[in-house]
Amino acid sequence: MNLSRRQFNGHLVYGGLGLALAGASVSLEGCSALDNLTTWVPVGLAAFDGIAAIVDGPFTAIATTVDNLWAAVQNAINLYQHSTDPQVTRLDKVIATLDALSGGLTQALAALPVSIPAAVLSAAKLGLTLLISTLNSIRNKLQPAPVPAAMKAAIGSVAPAKNKNDFIKKFNAIMADNGQTLRVK
C-alpha cells in the first residue's frame, strides 16, 4: 500500500490524537477511582468504628490499629492531592496504604471473638467483608493487582459496593438483617 505524504500525515495526526485521548481516559479513570475513594473513606471509617462499637471489649486493640490505617489512607489521599511529588510516587503511596488497610481489616475479621452474640458476630463479619471487598475494588481501579489468598478467602462471594451510596445501602441492610441498629450515612 502506497500512501502519499498528505495521507501519511493524516494517519499520523489521527493516531496521535487517538493515543492522547486514550491516555486521558486512563488518567480520568484513575481520578474517578481516587474521587470515589475520597468520598468513601469517611463512610468506611464510620462503618468500621460502628462495628468496633457493637463488638466492643475484646476488639479494642485491633480497632485502634485499623483506625490508624484509615488515618494513613486519608493522609496519603491528602498528600496525593496537594503534594508536588511526581504523580506516580503519590499514587504508589495511596496504593500502599490501601493494601495495608485491607490487610488490617482482614486481621480484624479474623480477630472477631466467637464469644459475642451470634447476630453481632454475623453483622460484624458481613460488614467487615463488605469493607474489604469494596476497598479492594477501588484499589484495583487505581492499579490492578492480584488479591492475596487470605484476603480472597475472607471476602468470599461478597460483591463490592459500586459507590458510596451503594456501600451505605448494603452496609445498612446487613446491620438491619442482623438486628443491629447501627447505620452509616
C-alpha positions, 0 to 999 in steps of 0.5 A: 500500500502506497500512501502519499505524504498528505495521507501519511500525515493524516494517519499520523495526526489521527493516531496521535490524537487517538493515543492522547485521548486514550491516555486521558481516559486512563488518567480520568479513570484513575481520578474517578477511582481516587474521587470515589475513594475520597468520598468513601473513606469517611463512610468506611471509617464510620462503618468500621468504628460502628462495628468496633462499637457493637463488638466492643471489649475484646476488639479494642486493640485491633480497632485502634490499629485499623483506625490508624490505617484509615488515618494513613489512607486519608493522609496519603489521599491528602498528600496525593492531592496537594503534594508536588511529588511526581504523580506516580510516587503519590499514587504508589503511596495511596496504593500502599496504604490501601493494601495495608488497610485491607490487610488490617481489616482482614486481621480484624475479621479474623480477630472477631471473638466467637464469644459475642452474640451470634447476630453481632458476630454475623453483622460484624463479619458481613460488614467487615467483608463488605469493607474489604471487598469494596476497598479492594475494588477501588484499589484495583481501579487505581492499579490492578493487582492480584488479591492475596489468598487470605484476603480472597478467602475472607471476602468470599462471594461478597460483591463490592459496593459500586459507590458510596451510596451503594456501600451505605445501602448494603452496609445498612441492610446487613446491620438491619438483617442482623438486628443491629441498629447501627447505620452509616450515612 
